Amino acid sequence: MGGGDVIEIEKVRKYARCIELLFQVVDDILDMTKSSKELGKTAGKDLVSGKATYPKLTGIENAKKFAGELPSQAIQELAYFEVEKAAPFQPQS
């Protein structure tokens, strides 16, 4: 994987998992809290289909808290790398 060692590959894998989870949790929250018009797609589909979502399993507030923690967890994984290597993955101000 691009010349990375086992530790580097695992750090990148954990970073990607945090970003993937962040996207999914926020999508789940929006599906439950926004209208179809606001989303530009049918809202509430997950609830109607009985899909197990983060807000359904943990509650909206816990899902929001979890989503708020994921960016810092992702960034922590990047701390292992030299600043120049991690720069493309860091949030832009």
Backbone bond lengths (Angstrom), bond angles and torsions (degrees), N, CA, C in turn:
res aa  C-N    CA-C-N  psi(-1)  N-CA   C-N-CA  omega(-1)  CA-C   N-CA-C  phi
1 M - - - 1.457 - - 1.521 109.92 -
2 G 1.286 117.93 78.96 1.448 121.73 174.36 1.513 114.46 66.69
3 G 1.320 118.11 21.76 1.453 120.51 177.49 1.515 114.80 83.16
4 G 1.312 118.39 6.30 1.459 120.81 179.49 1.514 112.17 -76.65
5 D 1.323 115.96 150.83 1.458 119.27 175.12 1.531 109.15 -83.67
6 V 1.307 116.29 179.10 1.469 121.68 -175.63 1.527 111.48 -58.27
7 I 1.316 117.31 -41.87 1.471 120.84 -178.94 1.523 110.28 -66.60
8 E 1.327 116.72 -44.51 1.473 120.13 179.90 1.527 111.24 -62.36
9 I 1.309 115.98 -42.23 1.471 119.83 179.23 1.520 110.15 -62.16
10 E 1.312 117.29 -42.11 1.466 120.44 179.87 1.526 111.45 -66.94
11 K 1.319 117.74 -39.04 1.469 121.44 177.56 1.529 110.61 -62.34
12 V 1.321 116.94 -44.02 1.462 120.68 178.83 1.530 110.00 -66.55
13 R 1.317 117.04 -39.31 1.476 121.26 178.04 1.533 110.43 -61.45
14 K 1.330 117.37 -43.95 1.468 121.08 179.33 1.533 111.27 -67.16
15 Y 1.333 116.05 -39.50 1.462 120.44 175.87 1.532 109.73 -58.32
16 A 1.326 116.04 -50.51 1.471 120.96 -178.69 1.528 111.22 -61.84
17 R 1.304 117.16 -37.83 1.472 120.79 179.03 1.527 110.44 -64.21
18 C 1.315 117.74 -41.33 1.462 121.03 177.68 1.525 110.83 -61.73
19 I 1.328 117.01 -44.22 1.469 120.79 179.78 1.521 110.54 -65.49
20 E 1.323 116.38 -41.62 1.472 120.96 177.58 1.535 110.80 -60.99
21 L 1.321 116.44 -46.34 1.467 120.63 178.60 1.522 111.35 -63.42
22 L 1.325 116.74 -41.52 1.462 120.77 178.55 1.524 110.23 -57.72
23 F 1.308 116.42 -48.96 1.456 120.86 179.27 1.529 110.44 -57.71
24 Q 1.332 117.35 -46.94 1.460 121.33 -176.62 1.523 112.11 -66.58
25 V 1.317 117.13 -44.88 1.465 120.34 -178.51 1.525 110.38 -63.99
26 V 1.333 117.40 -44.80 1.465 120.25 178.85 1.527 110.19 -63.18
27 D 1.318 117.51 -41.72 1.462 121.03 176.89 1.528 110.96 -60.05
28 D 1.321 116.75 -42.75 1.470 121.22 178.15 1.528 111.37 -63.09
29 I 1.327 116.48 -42.53 1.470 120.92 179.41 1.520 110.19 -64.14
30 L 1.320 116.50 -47.38 1.470 120.13 179.59 1.522 111.18 -60.87
31 D 1.324 116.99 -39.16 1.462 121.06 179.76 1.527 111.61 -59.76
32 M 1.327 116.21 -31.40 1.465 120.36 -178.32 1.525 113.49 -92.42
33 T 1.327 117.81 -18.70 1.460 119.09 -171.29 1.526 114.95 -116.00
34 K 1.305 118.10 -9.88 1.463 121.06 -177.34 1.523 110.65 -116.42
35 S 1.307 115.27 160.84 1.462 120.94 179.01 1.522 110.33 -85.41
36 S 1.310 115.48 163.45 1.463 120.74 176.66 1.523 110.41 -58.82
37 K 1.329 116.23 -38.17 1.462 120.32 179.77 1.528 110.58 -63.80
38 E 1.330 117.08 -44.12 1.462 120.90 179.94 1.528 111.57 -65.68
39 L 1.320 116.41 -37.69 1.460 120.86 -176.64 1.525 113.49 -81.07
40 G 1.316 115.61 -27.85 1.456 119.19 -174.39 1.516 111.82 77.72
41 K 1.307 115.64 14.95 1.469 122.79 176.22 1.520 107.13 -154.28
42 T 1.301 116.79 169.80 1.460 120.93 -177.65 1.529 110.52 -66.21
43 A 1.310 115.44 120.56 1.468 121.02 177.79 1.520 109.99 -83.96
44 G 1.318 116.83 151.39 1.455 122.41 174.38 1.515 115.12 79.52
45 K 1.328 118.08 8.13 1.471 119.83 -179.22 1.522 111.67 -61.38
46 D 1.329 116.48 -38.35 1.457 120.15 -178.40 1.523 111.13 -64.03
47 L 1.314 116.42 -41.33 1.461 121.46 179.88 1.520 110.59 -65.18
48 V 1.327 116.45 -45.66 1.467 121.62 -179.40 1.525 110.83 -62.67
49 S 1.338 116.63 -39.51 1.469 120.09 -177.26 1.531 112.45 -81.25
50 G 1.326 116.88 -5.38 1.461 120.35 179.20 1.524 113.40 76.24
51 K 1.313 116.33 18.31 1.460 121.45 -179.34 1.527 110.54 -64.70
52 A 1.318 115.59 138.93 1.464 120.98 176.63 1.522 108.07 -79.08
53 T 1.323 117.04 109.62 1.457 122.06 179.92 1.527 109.27 -115.36
54 Y 1.318 115.71 163.81 1.463 119.26 178.39 1.530 111.94 -58.67
55 P 1.332 119.69 -48.78 1.463 118.38 179.28 1.529 112.99 -62.66
56 K 1.312 116.57 -36.10 1.467 119.50 179.92 1.530 110.58 -67.86
57 L 1.320 116.67 -38.82 1.463 120.58 -177.46 1.521 113.65 -80.86
58 T 1.335 117.16 -33.59 1.467 119.44 -173.68 1.525 113.86 -117.97
59 G 1.334 117.29 -10.03 1.458 121.68 -175.00 1.521 110.03 94.00
60 I 1.330 115.82 152.67 1.460 121.51 -176.82 1.534 111.65 -59.07
61 E 1.309 117.69 -47.21 1.471 120.41 -176.41 1.522 111.72 -63.26
62 N 1.325 117.71 -43.25 1.467 120.15 178.13 1.522 111.03 -66.50
63 A 1.320 117.06 -37.23 1.468 120.41 177.28 1.527 110.09 -64.37
64 K 1.331 117.20 -41.36 1.469 120.72 177.74 1.525 110.52 -64.12
65 K 1.317 117.07 -41.48 1.464 121.19 178.42 1.531 109.94 -61.88
66 F 1.322 116.55 -46.26 1.458 121.57 179.23 1.532 110.52 -59.95
67 A 1.327 116.27 -44.73 1.470 120.70 178.57 1.525 110.82 -61.52
68 G 1.314 116.99 -35.30 1.458 120.89 178.91 1.523 113.52 -70.10
69 E 1.325 116.65 -25.02 1.467 121.34 -179.60 1.528 112.83 -84.92
70 L 1.314 117.07 -26.39 1.457 120.79 -173.20 1.533 114.95 -62.77
71 P 1.339 120.28 -39.66 1.472 117.94 178.60 1.534 113.03 -60.11
72 S 1.324 117.45 -42.12 1.473 118.91 -179.64 1.527 110.73 -69.37
73 Q 1.332 117.72 -33.38 1.459 120.03 175.94 1.528 110.29 -64.17
74 A 1.327 116.13 -41.72 1.466 120.50 178.51 1.523 110.19 -62.39
75 I 1.325 116.55 -45.83 1.467 121.08 -178.48 1.526 110.93 -64.51
76 Q 1.326 117.26 -34.30 1.473 120.44 177.60 1.526 111.13 -60.35
77 E 1.312 116.89 -35.82 1.460 119.98 178.78 1.523 110.77 -65.42
78 L 1.323 116.90 -31.50 1.463 121.09 -179.47 1.528 112.55 -76.03
79 A 1.323 117.35 -18.70 1.463 121.08 -177.33 1.528 111.93 -61.25
80 Y 1.292 117.10 -20.65 1.466 122.51 179.52 1.531 111.52 -67.21
81 F 1.337 116.23 -30.01 1.457 121.95 -172.77 1.520 112.30 -89.55
82 E 1.333 115.26 158.70 1.454 120.95 172.14 1.524 107.61 -60.32
83 V 1.321 116.46 147.48 1.463 122.49 -176.21 1.530 111.52 -53.35
84 E 1.327 116.69 -42.87 1.471 120.33 -177.40 1.526 111.57 -64.19
85 K 1.320 116.80 -38.09 1.467 120.51 -179.20 1.527 111.11 -70.39
86 A 1.333 116.86 -36.61 1.461 121.25 -175.91 1.521 112.44 -84.29
87 A 1.327 117.71 -17.67 1.469 121.91 -173.53 1.527 114.32 -51.37
88 P 1.331 120.44 -44.17 1.468 119.07 -179.31 1.534 114.30 -63.05
89 F 1.319 116.57 -19.34 1.457 120.79 -178.12 1.526 113.47 -97.67
90 Q 1.320 117.22 -9.27 1.462 122.29 -178.98 1.523 110.19 -77.18
91 P 1.322 116.73 145.93 1.479 119.80 176.00 1.527 110.53 -61.92
92 Q 1.288 115.99 143.26 1.468 121.85 178.67 1.522 109.47 -93.58
93 S 1.317 117.26 138.74 1.464 120.32 178.72 1.506 110.75 -86.38
